[in-house]
Amino acid sequence: MFLAQADGIISDVTGIPSAMDKVRGQNIIKGSQWLSEQIGADVEAIGCLLAILELHELDILKSQRAREAKAQEAGRVFNALNRHQVMHGEVSDYGTEIISVKAFSFLQFVALHVPGILAEAKRRLGEDPGA
């Protein structure tokens, strides 16, 4: 439920349907690309949003091929929080406390921090550099 809510919030913030989907032919998600375009070279905003700007590289969005490669490399089953596996019912044993905290933390970040960071970056972009 937390991941579905986070998906919806990212789409609301960005105005992009399916903002958690990858950009066709690129290794970045639509929402991250949009956020990157909005904040430009604002170093403070980039630092604050790094987790979502690099979301495509984290376990939460690993593709099936990447999950299989990681499992083979580690010599054990891939059991990290993964949006695709949860949203499509591929796994049902993700109800551990740590996985729940990770999902809730992601939801909190998206809902409470991303909009504020984006607003501050836009405010800074609009500031007169000579002021």
GIUR-V983699 format. One record per run of one state. SS is the DSSP state (H for helix, E for strand, L for the rest). FROM is the first residue (numbers start at 1). TO is the last residue. If there is no record, write none. Layout:
ss:SS from:FROM to:TO
ss:SS from:FROM to:TO
This chain:
ss:L from:1 to:1
ss:H from:2 to:14
ss:L from:15 to:21
ss:E from:22 to:22
ss:L from:23 to:28
ss:E from:29 to:29
ss:H from:30 to:39
ss:L from:40 to:42
ss:H from:43 to:53
ss:L from:54 to:54
ss:H from:55 to:57
ss:L from:58 to:58
ss:H from:59 to:61
ss:L from:62 to:63
ss:H from:64 to:74
ss:L from:75 to:82
ss:H from:83 to:87
ss:L from:88 to:96
ss:H from:97 to:126
ss:L from:127 to:131
